[in-house]
Amino acid sequence: MSKILITSGPTRQHIDPVRYITNSSSGRMGSCLAQACIAMGHDVTIVTGPVDVTYPAEAQLITVVSTAEMLSRAVECFPKFDGAIGAAAPCDYQPTEVASRKISKTGDGISLDLIETPDVIATLGGIKRSDQWVVGFALETDDHHFRAITKAQRKYCDLIVLNDVAAIDSKFNEIELLQPDGKCILKVAGAKWKVAEAIVATIQSTLIRPNS
């Protein structure tokens, strides 16, 4: 049995106390991956942003809101785990300033200055030990393979899951599982639970040590 950390769902970056930037990630893929890992006998902890999906009861849940919180909790937990799967879609940008009160409408609109948020999976990949592994996700709209391979190498991922924007908030997915050198070792489409089972089976055969 391995101890597997999964990040899942979106994160939120507040503009003021009631408004925030986010994306449409549902957490379904993370939930399906968790269930597939549990079915194979692994111990699973999920660091999740705000979602409506139900996660497996057997998994330990750590709930967060912002990307910084997801990063902090994942980094805190990761040394105790054998590997991590980054299925979350953390918000990539955050306002440089967060208003302490609700921003009132004036008729003039507002402008936001945004900066990039820290990269959760790149951070885990950068601190992983030689006996740990990291699997990332890449959702791309252009130059799919090139961008996914570049991400895998930059984030020190052992494998990366390439999927399309159509996967967001959908019950279905179509993926390619790539090595950092660009070799595709799995291509599968269908319901997310089916895709998750195929991904975890491949992780099991390629990354997880038999005695883990």
C-alpha positions as CSV (number, residue, x, y, z in Angstrom):
1,M,0.0,0.0,0.0
2,S,1.2,3.5,-0.9
3,K,0.3,6.8,0.7
4,I,-0.9,9.1,-2.1
5,L,-1.6,12.8,-2.0
6,I,-4.2,14.2,-4.5
7,T,-4.9,17.8,-5.1
8,S,-8.4,18.4,-6.5
9,G,-10.9,21.1,-7.5
10,P,-10.4,24.8,-8.1
11,T,-9.1,27.5,-5.8
12,R,-10.4,31.0,-5.3
13,Q,-8.5,34.3,-5.2
14,H,-10.6,37.0,-3.6
15,I,-11.0,40.5,-5.0
16,D,-13.0,41.7,-2.0
17,P,-14.9,39.9,0.8
18,V,-17.6,38.7,-1.6
19,R,-16.0,38.4,-5.0
20,Y,-13.3,36.2,-6.3
21,I,-11.4,34.8,-9.4
22,T,-11.8,31.1,-10.0
23,N,-12.4,28.5,-12.7
24,S,-14.9,25.8,-13.5
25,S,-13.0,22.8,-12.2
26,S,-15.6,20.5,-10.5
27,G,-13.3,18.1,-8.6
28,R,-14.8,15.1,-10.4
29,M,-11.4,13.9,-11.8
30,G,-9.8,14.2,-8.3
31,S,-12.7,12.2,-6.8
32,C,-12.4,9.5,-9.4
33,L,-8.7,9.3,-9.0
34,A,-9.0,9.0,-5.3
35,Q,-11.6,6.2,-5.6
36,A,-9.3,4.3,-8.1
37,C,-6.4,4.6,-5.7
38,I,-8.5,3.4,-2.8
39,A,-9.8,0.4,-4.8
40,M,-6.1,-0.6,-5.4
41,G,-5.5,-0.6,-1.6
42,H,-3.8,2.8,-1.3
43,D,-4.1,5.3,1.5
44,V,-5.4,8.6,0.1
45,T,-5.4,12.2,1.3
46,I,-7.1,14.9,-0.8
47,V,-6.3,18.6,-0.6
48,T,-9.3,20.2,-2.2
49,G,-10.6,23.6,-3.1
50,P,-14.3,24.4,-2.9
51,V,-16.4,21.8,-4.8
52,D,-19.8,20.2,-4.8
53,V,-18.7,16.7,-5.6
54,T,-18.6,13.9,-3.0
55,Y,-15.2,12.4,-2.3
56,P,-14.7,8.8,-1.2
57,A,-15.5,8.3,2.5
58,E,-12.2,6.4,2.9
59,A,-10.1,9.4,1.9
60,Q,-8.8,12.0,4.4
61,L,-9.9,15.5,3.3
62,I,-8.1,18.8,3.7
63,T,-10.2,21.7,2.6
64,V,-8.6,25.0,1.4
65,V,-9.8,28.1,-0.5
66,S,-6.8,29.9,-2.1
67,T,-3.9,28.6,-4.1
68,A,-1.5,29.7,-1.3
69,E,-3.5,27.6,1.2
70,M,-3.4,24.6,-1.2
71,L,0.3,24.9,-1.6
72,S,1.0,25.3,2.1
73,R,-1.1,22.2,3.1
74,A,0.3,20.1,0.2
75,V,3.9,21.0,1.1
76,E,3.2,20.3,4.8
77,C,1.8,16.8,4.0
78,F,4.0,15.7,1.1
79,P,7.0,14.4,3.1
80,K,4.8,11.7,4.6
81,F,3.6,10.4,1.2
82,D,5.0,8.2,-1.5
83,G,3.6,10.3,-4.3
84,A,1.3,13.0,-5.4
85,I,-1.2,13.5,-8.2
86,G,-2.0,17.1,-9.1
87,A,-5.5,16.9,-10.4
88,A,-6.5,20.4,-9.0
89,A,-6.9,23.5,-11.2
90,P,-5.5,26.1,-8.9
91,C,-6.2,29.7,-9.8
92,D,-3.1,30.9,-11.6
93,Y,-3.5,34.6,-10.8
94,Q,-4.3,36.7,-7.8
95,P,-5.0,40.4,-7.3
96,T,-2.1,42.4,-6.0
97,E,-4.5,44.0,-3.5
98,V,-7.6,42.6,-1.8
99,A,-10.2,45.2,-0.8
100,S,-11.2,44.9,2.9
101,R,-14.8,45.9,2.0
102,K,-17.1,45.1,-0.8
103,I,-16.2,47.2,-3.9
104,S,-19.2,49.4,-4.7
105,K,-20.4,50.0,-8.3
106,T,-19.6,53.6,-9.5
107,G,-20.4,53.3,-13.2
108,D,-16.7,53.6,-14.0
109,G,-15.8,49.9,-13.8
110,I,-12.6,48.7,-12.1
111,S,-9.2,47.6,-13.1
112,L,-7.4,44.7,-11.5
113,D,-3.6,44.2,-11.2
114,L,-2.9,40.5,-11.2
115,I,0.2,38.5,-10.3
116,E,0.9,34.8,-10.7
117,T,0.1,32.5,-7.8
118,P,2.7,29.9,-6.7
119,D,2.7,26.6,-8.7
120,V,1.7,23.8,-6.4
121,I,2.9,20.8,-8.4
122,A,6.1,22.5,-9.5
123,T,6.9,23.1,-5.9
124,L,6.2,19.4,-4.9
125,G,8.2,18.2,-7.9
126,G,11.1,20.4,-6.8
127,I,11.2,19.1,-3.3
128,K,10.4,15.4,-3.9
129,R,12.9,12.8,-2.7
130,S,14.4,10.1,-4.9
131,D,11.8,7.7,-3.4
132,Q,8.8,9.9,-4.2
133,W,7.0,10.6,-7.5
134,V,4.7,13.3,-8.8
135,V,2.1,13.2,-11.6
136,G,0.9,16.4,-13.0
137,F,-2.0,17.5,-15.2
138,A,-1.8,19.8,-18.2
139,L,-5.0,21.3,-19.7
140,E,-4.1,23.0,-22.9
141,T,-5.8,24.7,-25.8
142,D,-2.8,25.2,-28.1
143,D,0.4,23.3,-28.9
144,H,-0.9,20.5,-26.6
145,H,2.0,18.1,-26.6
146,F,4.7,20.7,-26.6
147,R,3.2,22.6,-23.7
148,A,2.5,19.4,-21.7
149,I,6.0,18.1,-22.1
150,T,7.5,21.5,-21.2
151,K,5.4,21.5,-18.1
152,A,6.4,18.0,-17.1
153,Q,10.1,18.9,-17.4
154,R,9.7,22.3,-15.7
155,K,7.7,20.9,-12.8
156,Y,9.9,17.8,-12.3
157,C,6.9,15.5,-13.0
158,D,7.5,11.8,-13.5
159,L,4.4,11.7,-15.7
160,I,1.9,14.3,-16.9
161,V,-1.8,13.9,-17.9
162,L,-2.6,15.9,-21.0
163,N,-6.3,16.7,-21.4
164,D,-8.5,19.3,-23.2
165,V,-10.6,22.2,-22.0
166,A,-13.7,20.0,-22.6
167,A,-12.8,18.1,-19.5
168,I,-13.6,21.0,-17.2
169,D,-16.9,20.4,-15.3
170,S,-17.6,17.3,-17.4
171,K,-18.3,13.7,-16.5
172,F,-16.1,12.6,-19.4
173,N,-12.4,13.0,-20.3
174,E,-10.0,12.1,-23.0
175,I,-6.3,12.0,-22.0
176,E,-2.8,11.1,-22.9
177,L,-0.4,10.1,-20.2
178,L,3.1,11.4,-21.2
179,Q,6.6,10.8,-19.9
180,P,8.8,13.9,-19.6
181,D,10.6,12.8,-22.8
182,G,7.3,13.1,-24.7
183,K,6.5,9.3,-25.0
184,C,2.8,8.6,-24.7
185,I,2.3,5.5,-22.4
186,L,-1.5,5.7,-22.2
187,K,-4.3,7.1,-24.3
188,V,-7.9,6.7,-23.1
189,A,-11.3,8.3,-23.3
190,G,-14.6,7.8,-21.6
191,A,-16.3,8.5,-18.2
192,K,-13.9,10.1,-15.7
193,W,-14.1,7.0,-13.4
194,K,-12.9,4.8,-16.3
195,V,-10.1,7.2,-17.3
196,A,-9.1,7.5,-13.6
197,E,-8.8,3.7,-13.3
198,A,-6.6,3.6,-16.3
199,I,-4.4,6.4,-15.1
200,V,-3.9,4.8,-11.6
201,A,-3.3,1.4,-13.1
202,T,-0.5,2.9,-15.2
203,I,0.9,4.8,-12.2
204,Q,0.8,1.5,-10.3
205,S,2.8,-0.4,-13.0
206,T,5.4,2.4,-13.6
207,L,5.9,4.4,-10.5
208,I,4.8,2.5,-7.4
209,R,7.3,0.1,-5.9
210,P,5.9,-3.4,-5.4
211,N,6.5,-3.3,-1.6
212,S,5.0,0.2,-1.2
